[in-house]
């Protein structure tokens, strides 16, 4: 069996069945009244995580761990922040919010290939042809979904791109993909309720027949998706995806671009009770002309959307419950290449985390004067996600059993980042 690509066979599988259900049902019923502005706030102990995924491998030494004066340093200057660290001058809004986040500057990981690195940073495991590991979105959704029985929309949502799938956890824990405007492929709104009910009953009878005939795990998994599809198409919680319902000033503060809308949607979804949301922001594979690309495009968009998200989570008193993780599959080389870019680098780089009770406003670990190596202790994907899972109240003793019967420890037995707990 081959491991899944970033867009994921599981995601496409889920969308295929969702599309199949809607083909039988026509289109979904009209949405009801809008959620009350403050009615969707998190209930006590309703933990959640938001992953800001920077596809392509962002140059963290140009964002979070600058090296002014070094031959590898580049033209950007560091500025002071509200936390105990400095960051890039082109991130002034986040500089005001670094008291809410911490930078793990001593990440040292093993995969500098895009596909393998994405898989490893999403699962804590290197790709294995004999097993497909679940992504952290599926794992966290699986572990936290029971704490919110009133949730009718999927517990794992990915915005603006795919994610790692559920692996051996089963397709019921697949990521539910929407675009930054909240649109779902093949899902339309408008069929009459009675007609919808009749068609869904007919489809449910077919699924029940397959299950009674004991045709394997797939039939029962399909039935779960069918139930979730009906909940999805009839739920008022679908309003959470409609970022255009927010006041114009709020939309402008996040940024009227895909990443800004994704961050705003993430906030709305965790308010509704979704345990895991991934917001995709690609375009970081900067092998050439890296500095104008970062200064003119990537960093202003990142700065605006991420800072607005952190400010809103803090203002709404959600930060104690919601973990925010910023990372890509790796970073970029300290050496600047002949095309004025940086290449792939996994040996020494930074990830950024905050919320959910983790210590904030600090820089964990350090790299040497030119960024080519970690000095002292280093941390891995497993350690980062073990720390996040622990902050969400998920036991690190949790063990899954893969389809081939192997026990699999959550976060691949990663250790806690002690400075954050």
Backbone torsions as a table, in degrees:
resi	resn	phi	psi	omega
1	UNK	NA	133.3	178.2
2	UNK	-88.7	147.4	177.5
3	UNK	-71.6	164.6	-172.6
4	UNK	-83.7	149.0	176.4
5	UNK	-79.8	170.3	-179.2
6	UNK	-55.2	-40.7	178.1
7	UNK	-73.2	-28.0	164.9
8	UNK	83.4	123.1	172.8
9	UNK	-61.0	-35.2	-179.6
10	UNK	-64.7	-39.9	178.6
11	UNK	-63.5	-45.6	179.9
12	UNK	-64.4	-36.8	178.1
13	UNK	-60.5	-46.6	178.7
14	UNK	-59.9	-47.3	-177.8
15	UNK	-66.4	-32.5	177.1
16	UNK	-61.2	-44.8	-179.1
17	UNK	-72.8	-33.7	175.0
18	UNK	-64.8	-42.1	177.9
19	UNK	-64.8	-38.3	178.7
20	UNK	-63.0	-40.6	178.7
21	UNK	-64.4	-42.3	-178.8
22	UNK	-72.0	-25.1	175.3
23	UNK	-65.1	-35.6	178.0
24	UNK	-79.1	-30.1	-175.1
25	UNK	-95.8	-4.5	-174.9
26	UNK	80.4	-107.4	178.6
27	UNK	-136.3	161.9	-171.4
28	UNK	-78.3	161.7	-179.4
29	UNK	-71.2	157.4	-178.7
30	UNK	-63.8	148.3	-179.8
31	UNK	-71.8	152.1	177.4
32	UNK	-83.0	-156.9	-176.7
33	UNK	-67.3	156.0	-178.0
34	UNK	-69.1	147.0	175.7
35	UNK	-60.8	141.7	173.7
36	UNK	-60.6	146.4	-171.3
37	UNK	-54.6	-39.6	-175.6
38	UNK	-114.1	11.7	-174.4
39	UNK	-80.7	-14.8	-173.9
40	UNK	-98.9	16.2	-179.8
41	UNK	-65.4	155.6	-176.5
42	UNK	-63.3	137.6	172.1
43	UNK	-78.8	164.5	-177.9
44	UNK	-56.1	132.6	177.6
45	UNK	66.0	15.8	175.3
46	UNK	-85.7	81.8	-178.5
47	UNK	-71.8	155.3	178.8
48	UNK	-156.3	164.5	176.9
49	UNK	-135.1	143.0	174.3
50	UNK	-121.1	119.7	176.5
51	UNK	-101.9	119.8	172.6
52	UNK	-94.7	102.4	-171.6
53	UNK	-96.6	119.7	-176.7
54	UNK	-100.8	83.5	-175.0
55	UNK	-65.8	132.1	178.7
56	UNK	115.4	-21.1	178.0
57	UNK	93.9	86.0	-177.4
58	UNK	-73.4	148.2	179.2
59	UNK	-79.1	94.7	-173.7
60	UNK	-70.9	-21.5	177.5
61	UNK	-77.9	-6.5	171.9
62	UNK	-102.0	0.0	-176.9
63	UNK	-123.6	-55.2	-169.4
64	UNK	-113.9	-13.4	-173.0
65	UNK	-145.6	65.6	-172.4
66	UNK	-71.9	153.6	-178.3
67	UNK	-127.1	66.8	-178.2
68	UNK	-61.9	135.7	179.5
69	UNK	91.7	-19.8	178.0
70	UNK	-79.3	151.7	178.8
71	UNK	-62.9	-22.5	179.7
72	UNK	-91.1	-4.7	-163.7
73	UNK	-73.1	-29.2	-176.6
74	UNK	79.5	179.6	-171.6
75	UNK	-86.8	-11.6	-173.6
76	UNK	-76.8	148.6	-179.1
77	UNK	-107.4	148.1	174.8
78	UNK	-81.0	148.7	175.0
79	UNK	-127.2	156.1	178.3
80	UNK	-72.4	159.5	-178.3
81	UNK	-133.0	177.7	173.3
82	UNK	-75.5	-7.4	175.2
83	UNK	-103.6	-173.4	-177.9
84	UNK	-94.4	57.8	179.6
85	UNK	-166.2	167.1	172.6
86	UNK	-113.6	151.6	177.0
87	UNK	-137.1	-175.7	-174.5
88	UNK	-65.9	143.4	178.6
89	UNK	-61.3	-21.2	-179.0
90	UNK	-90.6	15.2	175.8
91	UNK	-125.1	53.0	-174.3
92	UNK	-67.4	-32.2	179.9
93	UNK	-72.1	-41.1	175.9
94	UNK	-68.1	-28.5	177.1
95	UNK	-57.9	-32.7	178.7
96	UNK	-78.3	-8.7	-176.3
97	UNK	-118.7	8.6	-176.9
98	UNK	-74.8	-6.1	169.5
99	UNK	-69.9	-13.0	-179.7
100	UNK	-99.7	-8.4	-174.9
101	UNK	-129.6	163.4	171.6
102	UNK	-131.1	148.2	178.8
103	UNK	-104.2	124.3	173.6
104	UNK	-94.5	97.7	-172.3
105	UNK	-87.6	-4.3	-177.5
106	UNK	-113.2	40.8	170.7
107	UNK	-72.3	132.5	175.3
108	UNK	-141.7	110.6	-172.1
109	UNK	-121.4	179.2	-164.3
110	UNK	-111.8	-6.9	-172.6
111	UNK	-121.9	118.1	179.1
112	UNK	-111.8	19.7	172.5
113	UNK	-103.9	139.8	-173.7
114	UNK	-56.0	-53.1	-174.9
115	UNK	-65.9	-45.9	-179.9
116	UNK	-69.0	-39.9	179.4
117	UNK	-66.0	-39.1	177.8
118	UNK	-63.7	-44.5	178.9
119	UNK	-60.9	-48.1	-177.0
120	UNK	-63.9	-43.5	-177.6
121	UNK	-73.4	-19.1	176.2
122	UNK	-89.8	-19.6	-173.0
123	UNK	-122.8	-26.1	-172.1
124	UNK	83.5	3.6	179.2
125	UNK	-124.2	149.4	171.4
126	UNK	-80.1	152.2	179.9
127	UNK	-57.0	141.7	-178.6
128	UNK	-136.2	124.7	-177.0
129	UNK	-64.8	-13.4	-176.0
130	UNK	-99.6	-5.7	-176.7
131	UNK	-155.1	142.3	175.1
132	UNK	-109.4	114.5	-177.3
133	UNK	-82.1	148.4	176.9
134	UNK	-75.3	143.9	173.4
135	UNK	-72.6	162.0	-178.1
136	UNK	-64.3	-29.5	175.7
137	UNK	-60.4	-45.4	178.7
138	UNK	-67.0	-40.7	-179.5
139	UNK	-63.5	-49.1	-178.1
140	UNK	-66.8	-40.8	176.3
141	UNK	-60.5	-43.6	179.7
142	UNK	-59.9	-41.7	-175.3
143	UNK	-79.3	-27.0	-174.6
144	UNK	-105.0	-13.2	-173.7
145	UNK	-58.9	-35.7	-178.2
146	UNK	-66.8	-15.9	-179.3
147	UNK	-82.2	-4.6	179.3
148	UNK	-136.6	76.1	-176.1
149	UNK	-64.8	-16.6	-179.0
150	UNK	-87.2	-0.9	-179.3
151	UNK	-73.5	124.5	-177.6
152	UNK	-107.0	-17.9	179.0
153	UNK	-97.8	164.6	-173.6
154	UNK	-57.3	145.6	-178.3
155	UNK	-81.5	-6.2	179.3
156	UNK	-135.6	112.5	-177.9
157	UNK	-120.1	134.3	173.8
158	UNK	-117.9	132.0	-172.4
159	UNK	-113.1	124.9	173.1
160	UNK	81.5	13.9	179.5
161	UNK	165.5	176.5	-179.2
162	UNK	-84.2	-175.8	176.7
163	UNK	-150.5	175.8	171.9
164	UNK	-67.7	138.6	-176.0
165	UNK	-81.2	-172.0	-173.9
166	UNK	-83.2	-7.0	179.6
167	UNK	54.1	-133.3	-175.8
168	UNK	-75.0	-3.2	175.4
169	UNK	-71.9	-21.1	177.1
170	UNK	103.1	154.7	-170.7
171	UNK	-66.9	-15.1	176.5
172	UNK	-61.8	-18.7	-178.9
173	UNK	-108.5	22.1	177.3
174	UNK	-68.2	152.1	173.4
175	UNK	-68.5	139.3	177.7
176	UNK	-99.0	113.6	-170.7
177	UNK	-95.2	131.5	173.4
178	UNK	-132.4	159.3	173.7
179	UNK	-86.9	170.8	-174.8
180	UNK	-64.3	-10.2	173.6
181	UNK	-92.8	3.5	177.5
182	UNK	83.8	12.1	-178.4
183	UNK	-86.7	138.8	179.9
184	UNK	-110.5	130.2	-179.6
185	UNK	-58.8	136.1	173.9
186	UNK	67.6	13.4	179.8
187	UNK	-115.5	111.5	-179.4
188	UNK	-113.6	162.3	-177.8
189	UNK	-118.7	130.7	175.2
190	UNK	155.1	-9.3	-177.9
191	UNK	-76.0	148.6	178.9
192	UNK	-67.5	143.0	-175.6
193	UNK	-56.5	-42.9	-177.8
194	UNK	-63.8	-42.0	-179.6
195	UNK	-66.3	-40.3	176.8
196	UNK	-59.2	-46.4	-178.1
197	UNK	-60.9	-44.3	-179.5
198	UNK	-60.7	-44.8	-176.8
199	UNK	-69.8	-38.3	178.8
200	UNK	-68.4	-34.5	176.9
201	UNK	-64.2	-40.5	179.1
202	UNK	-63.9	-43.4	179.3
203	UNK	-66.6	-37.9	179.1
204	UNK	-63.4	-37.9	177.7
205	UNK	-61.9	-41.3	178.7
206	UNK	-62.9	-45.1	-179.8
207	UNK	-63.7	-40.4	179.4
208	UNK	-61.9	-37.5	178.0
209	UNK	-62.6	-42.2	177.3
210	UNK	-62.7	-42.0	-179.1
211	UNK	-65.5	-43.6	-179.6
212	UNK	-64.4	-27.1	177.3
213	UNK	-81.4	3.2	177.7
214	UNK	53.8	55.2	-177.9
215	UNK	-92.9	22.8	171.6
216	UNK	100.2	-179.0	-175.6
217	UNK	-63.2	-34.2	-174.6
218	UNK	-57.6	-40.4	-177.5
219	UNK	-63.7	-45.1	179.5
220	UNK	-67.9	-34.6	176.8
221	UNK	-65.7	-39.9	177.3
222	UNK	-61.8	-39.4	-179.8
223	UNK	-63.0	-38.8	177.4
224	UNK	-62.8	-43.0	179.1
225	UNK	-64.4	-38.0	177.8
226	UNK	-59.8	-46.7	178.6
227	UNK	-61.5	-42.4	179.5
228	UNK	-66.8	-34.6	178.8
229	UNK	-62.8	-45.1	179.1
230	UNK	-63.1	-44.9	177.1
231	UNK	-57.9	-43.6	-177.3
232	UNK	-61.9	-46.9	-172.8
233	UNK	-73.5	-16.4	-177.3
234	UNK	-113.0	2.7	-171.5
235	UNK	-89.7	136.6	172.3
236	UNK	-68.9	-17.8	178.6
237	UNK	-67.2	-12.5	174.7
238	UNK	-61.6	-18.1	175.7
239	UNK	-59.6	-23.8	-178.3
240	UNK	-60.9	-26.5	-178.5
241	UNK	-78.6	-11.7	-171.3
242	UNK	-91.7	83.5	-178.1
243	UNK	-66.6	-21.2	178.9
244	UNK	-71.3	-5.6	174.4
245	UNK	-78.7	-15.9	178.8
246	UNK	-71.8	151.9	175.9
247	UNK	-56.5	149.3	-178.4
248	UNK	-55.9	-38.2	-179.4
249	UNK	-64.3	-35.6	178.6
250	UNK	-69.0	-44.5	179.0
251	UNK	-60.4	-40.1	179.5
252	UNK	-68.8	-33.5	-179.5
253	UNK	-67.2	-38.2	176.8
254	UNK	-74.1	-29.9	-176.2
255	UNK	107.4	126.6	-179.9
256	UNK	-86.0	65.9	177.2
257	UNK	-143.5	173.2	-173.4
258	UNK	-61.8	-41.3	-179.5
259	UNK	-69.3	-42.7	178.1
260	UNK	-60.8	-44.7	177.8
261	UNK	-65.0	-35.9	178.1
262	UNK	-63.8	-42.0	178.1
263	UNK	-64.8	-41.3	178.3
264	UNK	-64.6	-41.6	177.4
265	UNK	-63.7	-39.0	178.7
266	UNK	-59.5	-43.9	177.9
267	UNK	-60.7	-43.7	180.0
268	UNK	-64.6	-38.4	-177.7
269	UNK	-69.5	-43.0	179.3
270	UNK	-69.5	-28.8	173.3
271	UNK	-61.7	-37.2	-179.4
272	UNK	-75.2	-21.3	177.1
273	UNK	121.3	5.6	178.5
274	UNK	-67.9	126.4	-175.5
275	UNK	-73.8	-28.2	-175.9
276	UNK	-144.4	127.5	176.8
277	UNK	-129.6	131.4	174.8
278	UNK	-113.4	127.5	178.2
279	UNK	-110.1	121.5	-176.1
280	UNK	-94.7	131.7	174.9
281	UNK	-138.6	98.2	-176.0
282	UNK	-91.6	-169.1	177.1
283	UNK	93.7	21.1	-176.2
284	UNK	-102.5	9.0	-178.1
285	UNK	-86.8	70.0	-165.6
286	UNK	-94.8	78.1	178.5
287	UNK	-77.5	-11.8	178.8
288	UNK	-147.1	152.2	177.2
289	UNK	47.7	46.4	-172.3
290	UNK	-67.2	-37.6	-170.6
291	UNK	-72.7	-45.1	173.4
292	UNK	-65.0	-32.6	177.8
293	UNK	-63.1	-44.8	179.2
294	UNK	-68.0	-47.5	-173.7
295	UNK	-67.8	-40.2	-172.8
296	UNK	-89.2	-19.8	-171.3
297	UNK	-135.0	-66.1	-170.2
298	UNK	-60.9	-50.9	-171.2
299	UNK	-72.1	-42.2	177.0
300	UNK	-59.8	-39.8	178.6
301	UNK	-67.0	-45.3	176.9
302	UNK	-60.3	-46.8	-176.8
303	UNK	-59.1	-44.8	-176.6
304	UNK	-68.4	-50.6	-176.3
305	UNK	-68.4	-44.3	-177.4
306	UNK	-67.6	-40.8	-179.6
307	UNK	-67.0	-39.4	178.2
308	UNK	-63.8	-39.6	177.9
309	UNK	-62.1	-47.6	-178.4
310	UNK	-65.0	-39.2	178.8
311	UNK	-64.1	-42.5	-179.7
312	UNK	-67.3	-42.6	179.0
313	UNK	-61.2	-39.4	179.2
314	UNK	-70.0	-45.6	-177.4
315	UNK	-63.9	-32.6	-179.9
316	UNK	-91.1	9.9	177.3
317	UNK	56.4	42.9	-179.4
318	UNK	-106.1	-11.5	-173.1
319	UNK	-64.9	-27.5	177.6
320	UNK	-67.3	-19.0	-177.2
321	UNK	-107.9	-24.0	-171.4
322	UNK	-110.4	122.3	173.3
323	UNK	-88.8	137.8	175.3
324	UNK	-118.7	129.3	-179.0
325	UNK	-124.3	128.9	174.6
326	UNK	-115.2	124.2	176.7
327	UNK	-169.1	165.2	170.0
328	UNK	-125.1	-166.6	-177.1
329	UNK	-77.4	-21.4	176.4
330	UNK	-173.9	-165.2	178.2
331	UNK	-118.7	-157.7	-179.5
332	UNK	-118.1	156.2	-177.1
333	UNK	-60.9	141.6	169.4
334	UNK	-57.6	-38.9	178.5
335	UNK	-68.2	134.0	175.3
336	UNK	-90.2	124.8	-173.0
337	UNK	-80.7	-179.4	-176.7
338	UNK	-68.3	-12.2	177.8
339	UNK	-102.2	19.4	-179.3
340	UNK	58.9	35.3	177.0
341	UNK	-128.5	-176.5	175.7
342	UNK	-127.3	146.9	-176.9
343	UNK	-100.1	-168.0	-173.6
344	UNK	-75.2	142.1	-177.1
345	UNK	-155.8	122.3	-179.7
346	UNK	-118.7	-0.8	-170.3
347	UNK	-77.1	-32.5	-175.0
348	UNK	-154.0	109.5	-175.1
349	UNK	-159.8	-176.9	-173.0
350	UNK	-123.7	145.1	165.2
351	UNK	-123.5	158.9	-176.9
352	UNK	-126.8	132.8	-178.8
353	UNK	-139.5	158.0	176.4
354	UNK	-169.5	171.0	177.7
355	UNK	80.3	-178.6	176.1
356	UNK	55.4	32.5	176.2
357	UNK	84.3	-0.6	177.5
358	UNK	-72.2	149.3	176.9
359	UNK	-62.0	139.4	-174.8
360	UNK	-126.8	165.4	176.7
361	UNK	78.6	17.2	-176.9
362	UNK	-126.9	159.4	169.5
363	UNK	-106.7	121.8	179.8
364	UNK	-93.2	126.3	176.2
365	UNK	70.4	-178.8	178.8
366	UNK	-159.0	161.1	172.0
367	UNK	-108.5	167.2	-178.1
368	UNK	-73.8	-176.1	-168.8
369	UNK	-63.4	-24.5	178.9
370	UNK	-114.6	8.7	174.4
371	UNK	77.7	11.1	-174.2
372	UNK	-85.2	-14.5	179.1
373	UNK	-154.0	157.2	173.2
374	UNK	-80.5	138.0	174.7
375	UNK	-98.5	123.9	179.6
376	UNK	80.8	-143.4	-175.0
377	UNK	-66.0	145.8	176.5
378	UNK	-126.7	161.6	-179.9
379	UNK	-127.0	158.5	-174.5
380	UNK	-121.0	177.8	173.1
381	UNK	-56.7	-43.4	-180.0
382	UNK	-59.1	-42.8	-178.4
383	UNK	-67.2	-42.9	-179.2
384	UNK	-60.5	-47.1	-175.8
385	UNK	-78.0	-27.7	172.4
386	UNK	-61.7	-41.1	179.6
387	UNK	-65.5	-42.3	178.1
388	UNK	-64.7	-47.0	-179.8
389	UNK	-59.2	-43.8	179.2
390	UNK	-61.8	-40.5	179.8
391	UNK	-64.1	-24.3	179.0
392	UNK	-89.6	4.4	178.8
393	UNK	82.1	16.2	179.1
394	UNK	-92.4	125.8	-177.7
395	UNK	-67.0	133.7	176.9
396	UNK	-76.9	-3.8	173.1
397	UNK	-85.1	-6.4	179.0
398	UNK	-56.8	130.4	-178.4
399	UNK	-130.8	130.1	175.9
400	UNK	-100.7	162.3	174.2
401	UNK	-115.5	121.3	-178.9
402	UNK	-72.9	171.9	-177.5
403	UNK	-65.0	-23.5	177.2
404	UNK	-95.5	14.4	172.5
405	UNK	86.6	5.6	-178.7
406	UNK	-83.7	136.5	173.9
407	UNK	-74.3	135.4	-177.2
408	UNK	-127.6	112.2	179.1
409	UNK	-69.2	141.7	177.2
410	UNK	-60.6	140.0	-178.7
411	UNK	58.0	23.5	176.2
412	UNK	50.8	41.9	176.6
413	UNK	60.7	30.3	178.0
414	UNK	-62.6	157.3	179.4
415	UNK	-99.8	153.8	178.9
416	UNK	-67.6	141.7	170.2
417	UNK	-79.3	102.2	-165.9
418	UNK	-61.8	-30.4	-178.6
419	UNK	-68.2	-19.4	-176.2
420	UNK	-94.7	-11.4	-174.3
421	UNK	-117.5	NA	NA
